[in-house]
Amino acid sequence: MDCNHQNWINIYQIFEKIWGYQEFRPPQKEVINCLLNAEDALIIMPTGGGKSICFQLPALLNKGLTIVISPLVALMENQVNELKSKQLSVELLHNEIPRQQRKKTLDKINKQQIRLLYLSPETLLSLPVWNLLIKPHIEINGLILDEAHCLVQWGETFRPSYSRLSTVREALLKHKPANQKIAIAAFTATADPKSQAIIKSSLQLKNPQIFAISPYRKNLNLAIKIAWTPRCRRHQLLNFIKQQQKQSGLVYIRSRKDSENLSQWLQELNYKVAAYHAGLSPKERREIEDKWLQNKLQFVVCTSAFGLGINKPDVRWIVHYQVPFLLSEYLQEIGRGGRDGKIANTLTIISEPTGWLDPSDQQRNQYFLQQLQKNYQQAKQYFKQIPKQGNMMTLKEEMPKIEIILSLLYRWHKLRWIDPFNYELNDNLSDLNINQRIQKSQQESQQMKQYLMIRSCRWQYILKAFGFTKAAKGFKCGHCDNCLKK
């Protein structure tokens, strides 16, 4: 679709009629134009910057089906319910949907009655869904990867299906008429230059247009405090929550067990709070999300599984009770505060640097690296048993962990996906230095450590880390703890 003046008049009319806005925010218009012209794009926009309109609007204007690959059920349901309330032809597929409803949705896809389909990478690559989508008569115009940073943060061992997305476009096009084009667009709130490179190669983007908006948010106040003992950490948390005067917030923590223990302690102190982690049933998770959205819970003690894409504008504070491993995780999570543009306060509580009085931060990082090492060692052992070429689904029965192993080998450039199910090993592993890999992960966590200990403007450090070097030059936000001290 070539966007001439007349087309844009039409686009603006649809935009106002459905979403109620008269003007696009930069770079929404440019991204929409890019997708309507079937060009690839990588879009980095802060949380609350209006990412979803950028792909929802072109999906309504284009012929055929736009597939949105999204990491969490809550995130999909949120967007789908919103679009359905606007009477738009949108559906979602995930494994919690009743069989009858799933059947109806698959039938609608077959009859080409849907414009937008939301699903996770795992559902996209499940055989019943995949075998339907490759049918020649089903026209697909775009693949959208929402929350694309998950591909970097989770793509090795936590959600290995992400590593198989590289061949999805080619594999779909093989079954379609010769003139069909499928554009790929990846959307995220955080991607430093290194993550951008991983996203581009993992999705096989072709000459993508890159739209990068500065992550700086003038309404987010950043602060770090040292807790000298575990008891002191709890006191710091309580003092901070008391200052927030019953306003809505989030407390981020690294493990399921810790989230439950802390939540229980806070409940005993009469706070309206719940623990949220990936170990809960989908029904329990949904209940907690709804209660928090309706302010029946003041805050949630949660792991990184919570908050992705959940649109609650009035989150006034975010606490990191334990330090995230990566700076990009930190930026994602604080980005959930102040989406309405009003002030939101953030606090990260850290152990004292020596670890003598409270070694918990160091122990957590150590545990993470040990788990990584375990996975790497396993991959190396399995490598000898895996056929040089093979089908993942066939191997799954004998080797339950095969998907994780293949995902790691792919990230190490030792494997090529022929299509989303068949692979080919391209090398031996004798030159793979596992300690070197671990060192690399340690370096990535080093960035977070540096950020916590700097004495200069915290936002300046974030701008530099995410590749906005020009904007970072001489930058002082004036409202982080370091700027206020000066």
RACORDA-V86661 format. One record per helix or strand of 2 or more residues. SS is the DSSP state (helix for helix, strand for strand). FROM is the first residue (numbers start at 1). TO is the last residue. If there is no record, write none. Layout:
# RACORDA-V86661
{{SS:FROM:TO} {SS:FROM:TO}}
This chain:
# RACORDA-V86661
{{helix:5:19} {helix:28:36} {strand:41:44} {helix:51:61} {strand:65:69} {helix:73:85} {strand:90:93} {helix:99:110} {strand:116:119} {helix:121:124} {helix:127:133} {strand:140:145} {helix:149:153} {helix:160:173} {strand:183:188} {helix:193:202} {strand:209:212} {strand:220:227} {helix:230:243} {strand:249:252} {helix:256:268} {strand:273:276} {helix:282:293} {strand:299:302} {strand:317:320} {helix:327:334} {strand:344:351} {helix:360:383} {strand:389:391} {helix:392:396} {helix:402:411} {strand:415:417} {strand:422:425} {helix:434:453} {helix:458:465} {helix:469:472} {helix:481:485}}
